[in-house]
């Protein structure tokens, strides 16, 4: 497990990170969410040792991360970082060799990964001739080709069309399933919500929320329910302990003051007619995000 | 799956392998660049043309008129391309030289260690000097500050080859360092290998290319001179060319490390000039110095010991016969020591500047870390 504890960083008196602590667990995808300038990239760079923090520690399985540990990290920087005039396959092979794979091994891995990422037809094209989306895929291949045990990806989905997002998401999930600890930042909250197991929210250089996605959701959920029934749900307005938020014939969204109230409403709804759906409404990541960064 | 085995490979990559991988990429990407291949081809063709042109010139030349006394006949017996006039004694020889009947005279001289001497008006004809296996003392009847034409050509030759190769590959390594910084690929590279291995690989890769170019140029010169039958010139130039290659090797490593360090201090190609300018001057200085001062032994002597100009200055002095046998050895030791010091300083600047994006890194910050 990768653990950050009390990371701090200042640039010329301006505090950009303050006591940043969170965990990135193996076998799980951890989403790292925050606005522009919140400190995501700085945090990631400190984890990679590309930047030195002023305070705090980064540990892997309890021991301080060393340079040789970091060779087993996969990194995707925020800005595109490949040689423009190198052929895609050759480039990824080169990076794999720098991580210690033999020439043939590196070549095989690079080819397989690029094919998996949908670049099978572009293997011998120069990086600079690829579209932005395809360069992004090549970049992801660069981060993955050496089978890293820790993956740090800065905005891996930016610039990808929805199909490519699925391809990349699939690859990341597969790596996590194989035991890698994956930390990725993104502005696309819906993608993060769909993919991540754990969530870290940062704002103004401090961690505002961190933990399993479902736990966070539960923590931030109010007792909000959605009812879809055959009859008219107008009676809800007079029900004690219920606040109706949205209403249209048999459809209603309401907050209940307790679980008992919710159950009472359900029983009455069933008594009044067929109930097609009665479900608690969890807050979306966007809602949680807005709530915690305030 | 064999992943566990191959995974372990990731931590066992030796420094040597990492350096060589970087060097190999550096060489490969250069050899595939059209601009590089074309400019190199032009350079080689130019050198070949010069040698062939020299051959025609030599073939067209009628012999150099030389007066020879009876006791000096043996020394010019092997020489070719001389138009020999036999004279009775030294006085007669000097008279012919003064009249301009001959370019020079070869006379027996018991005070010369070789047993003979050359008498000339203002400068000894190079064509004669090159014909002689050993160069005797030269007595000038009317000494005058003047360039021996061949000395000038050699000066321009060494100067221009050094200038071209050092600025071409110095510029290349600077661009390649900034390219990695600008595209941020450097973040990926140093997450895989140590910063020093990256620097060493880049310097070695470019040194291999530069040396390759120099050796091919030397081969063109030597083979060309042999084929066109200018063996005399070859004898005079052989040793200086060999020394030039050796000096160039270390001189280039010195410059390449400094170019890499200077380039690492900026983040954009447009800014390279601001930090590499002093180095560009250092590369150009030997060229201008050797052209203006190739007949000034003092300036040449100083040049031949200053590490940045030694690759041009020392071969020039060897060519002119001004250097003692131990001088190139002493100079190369000084050059090597400077080289080691420069690599240490360069590695420090490089390590400290590589990840500082944005504006230009101050030298004091780059050195302090």
Interface residues (C-beta under 8 A of the other chain):
Chain A: X48 X49 X50 X51 X67 X68 X70 X71 X72 X73 X75 X77 X79 X80 X81 X82 X83 X84 X85 X86 X94 X95 X97 X98 X99 X100 X101 X102 X105 X142 X143 X146 X147
Chain B: X3 X6 X7 X9 X10 X11 X12 X13 X18 X21 X22 X25 X29 X33 X179 X180 X183 X184 X185 X186 X187 X188 X189 X190 X191 X192 X193 X194 X355
